[in-house]
Amino acid sequence: MALELRPNCECCDRDLPPEAPDAFICTFECTFCLACATVPLGFICPNCGGELTRRPIRSAAKLVRNPASTVRVRRDNPCRVPPANKSTATAPQTAPAGIERLTAAEALTLLPDLIALLRDAVSGGASVGFVLPLSDGVAEKFWRGVIAQVADGSRILLVSRKDGVVIGSVQLDLCTKPNGRHRAEVQKLLVHTSARRQGLGARLMQAVESEAQADRRSLLVLDTEPGRPADTMYRKMGWQVGGEIPDYALDPEGEPHPTVLFYKRLLNSP
């Protein structure tokens, strides 16, 4: 029996056609969009308590004999993780912080926050291009370089703030080569240790993908250390593995580690 491809998100009723790259299902085929699967569900089905994973895409040829369902399913109750699964849920208890795209001038005013965010990430073991000890001078030089690229239009910088303080950020490096203006690289996804396990990383990734589509980028790439939480999140969000390179970078303690190369094709880019 073919997998039932339901046409909508059970939480928000958003359309999810068979080719949707952001449809998530459980083993009972309950279906949710990425936004709802992330927050408030934390990739846990509110019906059965099972894990939500990306729904596979059925080829157009197979859809002829095994078409998608047209029956819309909606939950009667608000979407939330079942009580038995609260210990594994990643949904926050309060409204999630907003995500904003910064101009160069705005980023400059937030320079102390950005430096603090980077130092928190590196101190927490994130392999994002730096080793310990990370001085304020090195961090400031890095962010000023980022801000210069935001100013010249070759980079997009997104941040999330809570009570005015930056708690997360992600960057999109826009390829400017004539033969590569359809692609971009996602870089430096940073979430402060105080804001982790609340779905913020996934929401920053959603936001940066939207920015890429708005800029007519149809292919995104990134790399990350295998086995880290970000590795798992990217796979759940539909990113494809392109390969793994051994001893690619040093961790903050100076030890070499491999990196996984990911790519993602964006549908319906304007």
KAVENRA-V903968 format. One record per pair of residues at least 24 apart in sequence whose C-alpha atoms are under 7 Angstrom apart, sorted by the first residue. I is the first residue (numbers start at 1). J is the second residue. D is the distance in Angstrom with one decimal. If there is no record, write none. Layout:
BEGIN
i:j:d
I:J:D
I:J:D
END
This chain:
BEGIN
i:j:d
2:66:6.9
4:29:6.5
4:68:6.7
4:69:6.4
5:68:4.9
5:69:5.6
6:31:6.6
6:68:6.5
6:69:5.2
6:70:6.8
6:71:6.8
6:72:6.8
7:69:6.3
7:70:5.9
7:71:6.9
7:72:6.1
8:72:6.0
9:33:5.4
10:73:5.6
10:74:4.4
10:75:5.7
11:36:6.7
11:74:6.4
11:75:6.3
11:79:5.9
13:74:6.8
18:57:6.3
18:58:6.8
18:68:6.4
19:57:5.6
21:238:6.7
22:54:6.9
22:237:7.0
23:54:5.9
23:55:5.5
24:52:5.8
24:53:5.2
24:54:4.4
24:55:5.1
25:52:5.1
25:53:5.6
25:54:6.4
25:55:5.7
26:50:6.1
26:51:5.9
26:52:4.8
26:53:6.5
38:199:5.9
38:202:6.9
39:91:5.5
39:199:6.2
40:79:7.0
40:80:5.9
40:91:4.9
41:80:5.6
41:81:5.4
41:89:7.0
41:91:6.1
42:89:5.1
42:90:4.5
42:91:5.2
42:199:6.9
44:81:6.3
44:89:6.9
45:81:6.8
46:79:6.4
46:80:5.8
46:81:4.8
46:82:5.5
49:82:6.3
49:85:6.5
53:236:6.0
54:236:6.0
54:237:6.8
54:238:6.4
90:197:5.0
90:198:4.9
90:199:6.0
91:198:5.1
91:199:6.2
92:198:4.9
97:160:6.1
97:161:6.1
97:162:5.7
98:160:5.6
98:161:6.6
99:158:6.6
99:159:5.6
99:160:4.5
100:158:5.5
100:159:5.5
100:160:6.4
101:157:5.8
101:158:4.5
101:159:6.6
102:157:5.8
102:158:6.1
103:150:6.8
104:147:5.3
104:150:5.6
104:151:5.2
107:147:6.6
113:165:6.7
113:166:5.8
114:166:6.9
115:139:5.7
115:140:6.2
117:167:6.8
117:192:6.1
120:192:6.4
121:190:6.6
121:192:6.7
122:252:6.2
125:252:5.9
126:252:7.0
127:251:5.0
127:252:6.2
128:188:6.3
130:252:6.1
131:251:6.5
131:252:3.9
131:253:6.1
131:254:6.3
132:252:5.2
132:253:6.1
167:191:6.0
167:192:5.1
167:195:6.6
168:192:6.0
170:204:6.6
172:208:6.9
182:216:6.6
182:217:4.5
182:218:5.6
182:219:6.4
183:217:5.1
183:218:6.0
183:219:4.6
183:220:5.6
184:217:6.6
184:219:6.6
184:220:5.1
184:221:6.6
185:220:5.6
185:221:4.8
185:222:5.6
186:220:6.9
186:221:6.3
186:222:5.3
187:222:6.6
213:269:4.8
213:270:6.6
214:269:6.9
214:270:6.5
216:269:5.5
216:270:5.7
217:269:6.8
218:265:5.7
218:266:4.8
218:267:7.0
218:269:6.1
219:264:5.8
219:265:4.6
219:266:6.0
220:263:5.5
220:264:5.2
220:265:6.4
221:262:5.6
221:263:4.3
221:264:6.5
222:261:6.0
222:262:5.3
222:263:6.5
223:259:6.2
223:260:5.4
223:261:4.5
223:262:5.8
224:259:5.4
224:260:5.4
224:261:6.9
225:258:6.2
225:259:4.6
225:260:6.1
226:258:7.0
226:259:6.0
226:260:5.9
239:263:5.7
239:264:5.1
240:264:6.1
END
